[in-house]
Every structure is written in structure tokens, then in C-alpha cells.
């Protein structure tokens, strides 16, 4: 997959992206609601397994700085008709609209190209920033899942302006 917006490129990870990914995945503030910070070898394994081999996460490359600033989770969730969306972004790039821009692009790709019926996002109840982004994307609260995370969803009857 290769998608492009005005400021971003959404693409497959490559081995050269590990250093950029380590920058945000090893940051305690970034990882607060996700999981413990990752040492370099765990980041390398994540990028290799989930990004390069299995294409469950995608690199978000900021054109202006020639750097991967985040990754976007976009993968089958329940079945081939329902996908999960999620993101982890380098805190140096928070509040600049990059998460919204990339997420809108991938949602439209999921609906238009993959013909996905529904896209789901999940987060901790305390993660107010992610909840606000899910709502900004037009997603509706749908309850708690078996892991105790709250879920939001959007169905394939809405295209989002990029």
C-alpha cells in the first residue's frame, strides 16, 4: 500500500524506519495508554513482524522532514469486512493534524478500495486525546470490548473529506 496526502505518505515499513519508530515507541509519554516503552530490539521485532512481514501497521512519513513520525494500525479486526484502526505518534508531532489527516485517508482507502463494511478504533477510557480523535473522524461509541477497552466505529456509508 502507498497512499499520499498533502503532507504525508502512508506506506509499508522498511528496515530503515526502525530508528524513527524507536524514537516514539521508547517514549514514556507516547506509550502511556498503550503498553510499556519498548527497547530497541522489541521495536525492531515489531517493525519486522507487524510492519514488514504482515502489513498490520504502516509507516506515516512526514514529507517536510523526511522522517517516519508515527505508525498507523490498519488490519482485519473481526473478519475481512471489519478493520481496526489505531495510531502511535511521536509526541514532537502532536496537535498538528497529522493523525487526523492520515486516519481520514486510510478510512477512505478502507471503504473505497478494500470495501470494508466497518472500521473500529479502541482505546483506554482515560485516553482523552484518542477519544477526541475517534470522534473527530466521525466514529460513534459502540461499547466496551472483552479487554475492557472502549470501542468506536464508523460504517461504510460515510466518506470523510481529506
VENJOFEN-V603838 format. One record per residue. N is the residue number from 1. RES is the residue in one letter. SS is DSSP state (hx for helix, st for strand, lp for the rest). OMEGA is omega in whole degrees, -180 to 180 (none if undefined). Layout:
n: (N/N)
res: (RES/RES)
ss: (SS/SS)
omega: (OMEGA/OMEGA)
This chain:
n: (1/2/3/4/5/6/7/8/9/10/11/12/13/14/15/16/17/18/19/20/21/22/23/24/25/26/27/28/29/30/31/32/33/34/35/36/37/38/39/40/41/42/43/44/45/46/47/48/49/50/51/52/53/54/55/56/57/58/59/60/61/62/63/64/65/66/67/68/69/70/71/72/73/74/75/76/77/78/79/80/81/82/83/84/85/86/87/88/89/90/91/92/93/94/95/96/97/98/99/100/101/102/103/104/105/106/107/108/109/110/111/112/113/114/115/116/117/118/119/120/121/122/123/124/125/126/127/128/129/130/131/132/133/134/135/136/137/138/139/140/141/142/143/144/145/146/147/148/149/150/151/152/153/154/155/156/157/158/159/160/161/162)
res: (X/X/X/X/X/X/X/X/X/X/X/X/X/X/X/X/X/X/X/X/X/X/X/X/X/X/X/X/X/X/X/X/X/X/X/X/X/X/X/X/X/X/X/X/X/X/X/X/X/X/X/X/X/X/X/X/X/X/X/X/X/X/X/X/X/X/X/X/X/X/X/X/X/X/X/X/X/X/X/X/X/X/X/X/X/X/X/X/X/X/X/X/X/X/X/X/X/X/X/X/X/X/X/X/X/X/X/X/X/X/X/X/X/X/X/X/X/X/X/X/X/X/X/X/X/X/X/X/X/X/X/X/X/X/X/X/X/X/X/X/X/X/X/X/X/X/X/X/X/X/X/X/X/X/X/X/X/X/X/X/X/X)
ss: (lp/st/st/st/lp/lp/lp/st/st/st/st/lp/lp/lp/hx/hx/hx/hx/hx/hx/hx/hx/hx/hx/hx/lp/lp/lp/lp/lp/lp/lp/lp/lp/lp/lp/lp/lp/lp/hx/hx/hx/hx/hx/hx/hx/hx/hx/hx/hx/hx/hx/hx/lp/lp/lp/st/st/st/st/st/st/hx/hx/hx/lp/st/st/st/st/st/st/st/st/st/st/st/st/st/lp/lp/st/st/st/st/st/st/st/st/lp/hx/hx/hx/lp/lp/lp/lp/hx/hx/hx/hx/hx/hx/hx/hx/hx/hx/hx/hx/hx/hx/hx/lp/lp/lp/lp/lp/st/st/st/st/st/st/lp/lp/lp/lp/hx/hx/hx/hx/hx/hx/hx/hx/hx/lp/lp/lp/st/st/st/st/st/lp/lp/lp/lp/lp/st/st/st/st/st/st/lp/lp/lp/lp/lp/lp/lp)
omega: (175/178/-178/172/179/-174/-169/168/175/-173/174/174/169/-174/-180/-178/-174/-179/179/180/179/-179/-180/-179/177/-178/-177/-179/180/-173/-173/-176/-173/178/179/177/-175/171/-175/-178/177/176/179/178/179/-179/179/-175/-174/-178/-174/-176/-172/178/174/176/-176/179/173/-172/179/-175/-175/-176/179/-174/170/-176/-178/167/-177/175/176/-173/175/-177/179/178/-175/180/-180/-179/175/173/177/-176/170/-174/176/-175/177/-177/176/174/177/178/-177/180/178/-178/-179/-178/177/-180/-177/176/178/176/179/-179/-174/-173/-177/-179/176/-179/-177/175/-175/172/180/-180/173/179/-178/-175/-174/-180/179/178/179/178/178/179/178/178/180/-180/-178/177/-179/176/179/177/-176/178/-180/177/176/-178/173/-180/173/-178/-174/171/-178/169/-176/177/-179/none)
